[in-house]
């Protein structure tokens, strides 16, 4: 049989689907959509090999809808229009039989290709299901994204992957007819990097290369899956481990290690936009107001690599990485917004003090909106001591400047203004 094991044991209904219980469990969002008979346009976002395509097929099967599939790698605007024309003829507008168009790797579509989907989605000729391994906020055009619900699919857990192997052993299949005993799974799980498709392909390769009875051990798997070089799998576990080492090296002010990990990603074919995006986040999260220019540098780097691309953008990335690694560090802004969000969740929608409210109408002025507000620029040093918090949480301190020259200056500045109010 030429069909790979991963395809042969692909689940055909929600009951057989492993993982993603937040979506397909009894109270999951997708389960409820299918029960109600109305499927909105969706974007599935998550790592490869976790069942995005399978889930789209199951939704079409269980909702009894026509199903069309395209891959963004080898499809163009003409292919999209051909499918839309077929869909218009096969389904009604916004009905339970509305055809589904599944687009794998939708992030690879250009703006014009994504634009070509808008009318069909908006008019209900199709229900779009897009699959992406990239953040849709960056890779899907806003107009299309606003018409879709985004669902995050999580990586398979160790238990999920081991359940897949058990299914492969016991499902009515040529594999299940062999005498196989799984002694160890660590090597299978590590090499697959959480990708179920890769896991099953490796398992099948090992099984087909051995005479029965077969005992699956770590040594056997490693001997069959030869890795002569250290590879960078930009869609697997190593992708996340290397970006983690990269970020931690910059945060730890080691430009040498940071450039090394940058080189590992570049040589592995990582997207320059992904690297630049992470630098942009780091510049604010880990450096912040200890060196505000870091955010400007990172933003300029992000813009530049979008225009230039590899190989030249490696120089720009290297410059930015070294600059960020050698900058003073502070996570004060990151800590402040975290504390503020915790406070909001704990206290709810507290009433806005009257003196801080806007008063564009006569009635609002009569209700004392804006009354007693002190316009800072009318006072010496452009500062007027007044309360800006709701009464219930007044005097709350959320921002604690970091211990570096610039934020120590900020601390002195705030202490002079607020005296002992915030205990700077």
N, C-alpha and C positions, 0 to 999 in steps of 0.2 A: 504494500500500500504506500503510495507516494505522499499522501496527505500527512502533514506532521501531527505528532501527538497532541500538541496544543490546540490544533484545529479539531481533531477528532473528539476530544473530550470537552470542547467549548460548551458551557451551559446554555440551555435553550429556553429557560424560564427563570423567574425570580427565585423560586424555591431552590434551584441548583446554584444560584449565584453566591460566590464566596466573598465575604468582606462587604464594606460600604453599607453597613446596616443603618447608618444615619440617613441613607437614601432609599434603600430597598427593604428595610425591615418592616414589620407590621405597621408601624406608625411613620415610616420614612416618607419624605416628600414625594419621591417618584412613585412609590406604591399608591399614595393618595391620588396623585394625578391620574394614574392608570385606572383606579377604581371609579373616579369621577368621569372618565372618558374624555378629559381635555388635557392635551399635552402642550405646554407652552414651548416656544423656541428655547433651546438650552445650549449652554457651553459647558462641556466637561473639562475640567482642568486638573491635571495630575501627572505623575511620572509615567513613563512607558510601561506597557505590560501589566497594567492593573485593571483592565477590563472595560475601557471606555467604548471600544467598538462593540464588544459583546453586549454591553448594556444598551446601546442604541438599537441593536438587533432585537433584543428582548422586548424593549419598549414597543417597537413596531409590531412584533409578533403578538404580544399580549393585548395591544390596543387594536389589532387587526387593521393596520394601515398599510398602504403601499409604501415600499421602502426603496429609496435610491441612494447610492453611495458614490462619493467621489473622493479622490486623494488630492490634496493641494499640491503634492509633489509633481504630478503629471497631468493636471487638469487646468484648463483655461476658461476664459469668459464664455467661449462658444459651448464648451461642455456644460457649463452652468445653465446657459440659456436653453440648451437641448433638454436638460432634465426638468427645468421649470415648465417648458412647453408640454412635456409628457405629464407632469404633475397637474397642470391646469385641466388636462383632459380626463384625469383619473379620479379626481376628488372634488368635494364641495368646499366652499369657503368656510373656514373655522368650524368644521364639523368633526365628528369622531373619526371620519375616514380621511381627514386631511392628510395628504402624503407627507412622509418624512424624508428630508434630504440630509443625509449624514455626510459631513466633510471632515475627513481625517487630517490632522495637522493644519488646521485652519489658519494658524499663525503664519504659515508660509504663503498665504494668499496676499497679493499686493492690494493696495487701497482700491484700485479700480475693480479688481476681482471681487473684493468684499462689497463694494458699492453695487455691483450687479445683483447681489442677493437682496438688497434692501426692499425693493418694490414687492417682490414675491413674498417676503416675510410679512411686510406691512399689510398687504392685501389678503393674506391668508391662503395664498396658492400653495404654499409649503409650510411645514413646520421644520425649522432648521435645528439640527443637532450638530454642533461643532466640537471637535476634540483637539485639545492643545496641551503641550507640555510646558508652555510658556505662560507667563502672567498675562491674562487677556486684557487687563487694564492698559498694557503697553502694546500688545500685538493685534488687538481687534479694534477696528475703528469705532469711535464713540457712538455714532448713529446706529450701528449694528448691535453693539454691546447693550445699548439702552433697550433694545427690543428682545433681549434674551435674559433668561435667568442663569446665573453662573453657579454651578455646583462643583465643589472641590472633592475629588476622589483621593483617598488616602493610600499610602503605600501599604502593601500587604504586610501583615505581621508574620512572625516566625510560625505561629500556629496556623495562619491561613495557608502559608506555603507548604507546610507539612500535610495539611489537609488535602491540598492539591495532589501531592505525591501519593497519598493514600487513595485518592479517587482514581489516579492513573493505574494503581495496582489492582483495583477491584472493579473498575468499569469493564463492561463487555467489550474488550478490545484485544488486539494481538499481544499487547504488553501484558495484559492480565493473564494470558494463557501460559506465560513463562514462569519458571520457578525463580522468584526474586525475593530477596530479603534485604530490607534497608537497615543496615547496622548503624550508620552514621549519616547525618545530613549536613553537618557544618560546611563542608566544602561546596556542596551543591548550592546551599543558600548564599554563601559568600560570593561565589563566582557569578551567580545569577543577579546579585545586587538588588533583590526585591522584585525583579521582573519575572512575572509568572510565565510568560511565553519563553523567555530564555531558560528558566528553570526546567521546564518540561522538555525543551529541545536538548539541553545538556543531558538530562536523565535518559532520554530516548537514545541519544548517541552512545552513552556509556553502556546501556543495556544491549543495544544491537552489536556492540563490539566484543561481547563476552559470550562464552559458552555457559549453558546452564549446568548446575544451579549457580545463580548470580548473587553475590553478597556485595551490596553497595557500601563501600567504606570511603573515608576521606582520601586515603592513599590511592585507591582505584580511580576515583574521580579526577584527582590531580594528575595522575599519570596519563589519563586519556585526554584531558583538556590541557594541552601544552601551552604554556605562556612563556615564551623566550624573552620577552621584553615587558617592562612595566608599562601597561597601557592606561590611558586616561579615558574612562567611559563617561562621556559627558551627559549620558542619560541614566546612569546607574548610581550605585552607592558611592563610588569613588568621587563622582562629581561633587557630592555634598561634603565629603571628607576633605577634599582639596580646597574647596572654597572656604571651608571652616578654618583650615590651617592658614590660608591666605589672609583672611580677616583677622585672625588672632595674632599673626605676625605683625601686621600693621598696627593693631591696637597695642601690641607689646613693644612698639618702637624699634623693630628690627628690620631695616630696609633690605638687608642682605637676604634674609629668609623670605621676605615679602616678594622680592623680585624673582627668587627661585620658584616659588609657587605660581607666580604670574607666568613664568616661562613654561611650567608644566601644563598650565591651562592653554596657553597659546599653541604649544606643540601638539596638544591633544585635539585642537580644532574647536575650542570653546568659542562661542559667539562673543565678539568684543563688546557688544551692547550689554550682555549679561554682566561682564566684568565691570564695565563702567557704571552700571546701575548699582552694583554693590558698593562701589567706591563712593557713590553719591550718598547712599544711606549712611555709610561709615563716617563720612565727613561731618555729618550732623550728630550722629549717635555717639561717636567716640571722641570727637575733637570739639565740635560745637563752638562755643564762644571763647574757648581757650585760644582759638585761632580762626575767626570767622572767614578769613580768606580761603580756608580749606574747602568750604562749600562752593565758593565761586570757582576754584580750581577744578573741583570734581564735576561741577555742572558744565564747565567749558570742555572738559575731557569727554563727557558724555556726548555733547553736541559734536565734537570733532570726530570721534570714532564713528558716529552715525554717518558722517559725510565721507570719511576717508576709507575706513575698513582696513583689513589686513592686506599686506604685511606692515605698511607704514605706521598704522595706529599703535603698533606695539611700542614705538618710541614714546608716543604721547602717554600711553598707559604707564610705562615705566617711570616717566617723569612725575606723573601724578602719584603713583604708588610710593615713590621715594619721598615726595613732599609730605604726603599724609603720614608716612611712617616716622618722619623726623619732626612732625609737629607736636607741640604740647597737647596733652589729652585731657578731655573732660566729658563725662556723661551726664552733666548736671541738667541739660535740657531734656534728655531722655528720661532721667529720673523724675523731673518735674511734671512732664505730661502724664507719666504713669501714675504718680500720686494724685494728680488732678482728676484723672479718669476714675480712679478708685473712690475719690471723694464724691464725684457726681453719682456714681452707682450706689453709694451708701446713703446719700442725702436726697436724691431725686431732684425734681424740678422746683427748686426753691424760688420764692418770689423775688423778682428783680427790684432792688431799692428804687423808690420813686425818683430820687434825684438823678439816677442814672438812665431813666427812661427817656425815649425820644418824645417830643411834644409837637408834632406837626399841625395839630388842629386846636381850635379854641376850646373844645370840650376837654381835651387832654390837658391843656394848661389849667383849666378850671379844676381838674382832678389832681392838680399838683405834680403832674408829670414834669420832670426836669427841675422842679423847684429846689433851690438851695445847692444846685450843682455849682462847683467852683471850676471855672475855666482856667486850666493850669497856666496858660500863656499870659493871663492877666496878673500873675503873681511873680514875686521875685524868684529868680532862678527857674522860672517856668514850672513851679511846683506849688501845689496846695494840699495840705494834709487833710485827707478825707477818706471815708470808708468806701471801698469798691466791691466788697463781698456782700452777699445776703447776710442779714442780721444773725442768722443761726450759726454761721461759720466764720464770723468776722475774725480778723487777726490770724487767719490760717497761713502758715508758711509752707509753701510748696517748692520754691526754688532755693537750693543751697548751692552757692557758687563753688566751683572746684578750687583746688589748691594749686593755682598756677598764676603767673604774674598778671595776666589780663583779668582773670576772674577775681583775683584778690583786689584789683582796682575797682571792679564792679561791686565787690562786697563793701569796700570803703565808701563808695558812692551811695549805695543803698542805705548804709548805716547812717550816713550824714543826713539823708533825706528823712528816713523813717524813725530816727532816734532808736528807741528800744522796742518799737512796736513788733518787729519781726525777729528781733534778737540776732541780727547779723554780726 
